[in-house]
Amino acid sequence: MEKISRKKARKPAQLLEGKYSQQELNERKQREKDFAELMTKDNLNNVPESLNKYGAKHYLILKEQLKNIPLFTDLDKSAMTQLAMFLGVLEESNLDIKNNGLIIPTTYGPKPNPHLKIIKEYSTLYLNYAKSLSLTPEMRQHMQKLTEENVSQFASEENVQFLNKVLEKKFNNG
């Protein structure tokens, strides 16, 4: 079976040094900035109506924590909404356990609080979403250790060239 290989990822302009002239770096930084500006963050400020008060509270916390990350855009709103909803459910379940205890009385005798099962399920869901958004301590530590050679491992030279051509056409034609 033939092994599929990826081209080396292209470094962001701010990490480049050495053989590039200042003009080349400035042009590249501007192209990257123009591309980043195509992705908006306007809709992130609106708390989704589908969230209850607990989810809305967590949405606002997440939004505040993520506001300075340039890669986080409106495209990520649905994942952030899900994450906030999971955190809201976990908070509600923890409140129920705090108020009613781990074991609750039923007509058939004492049973484990059903919120224990909810906490188990939603903790797993939360961790999956948090990992995908690099919001767990482990993922943040991993991101911190990344070297400049693999900062953008999914952007091949061909993809970047294609996107640059698309951007040039967009800005040159109107």
C-alpha positions, 0 to 999 in steps of 0.5 A: 500500500502506498504511503500518503505523505504531506508537504511540510507545513508553511510557517506563519509570517511572524515566525519566519526569520533569516533569508526573507527580506522585510518587504517579503515578510510584510507582504506575507503578514498582510496576506495572512491578516487579510485572510484572517479578516475574512473570518468574522467574530461578530456572531460570537457575542450573541448568546444562543437562545437555545441555552438555558441560564446555566449554559448561557453563563458558561457561554459567556465565560468561554467567549471571554476566555477565547476572545483574544484567539485569532483563529477562533471565529464564528465558524466555531460558534456551534462547537462553543454552544455545545460546550457551554450546554454540556457545562450547563448540564454538568452544573445543574447535575452537580447542584441536584447531587448537592441538594439531594445527595448521591443516593435518593429514596424511591418507592423501590428503595434507595437508588443512585441519583440519576444525575451521576449517570448524566455527569458521567455522560456529559463529562465525556462529551465535554472532554471530546469537544474541549479537546477539539477546541484545544481547551483542556489543560493537556491540549493547551500544554501540547499547543504551547510545546508546538514548534514553529515547524508544525504550527500549521500542519494541515496547510500544505504549500499548495493549499496556501498558494491556492488560497492566496490566488483566491484572495488576490482575485477577490481583492483585485476584482472588487 
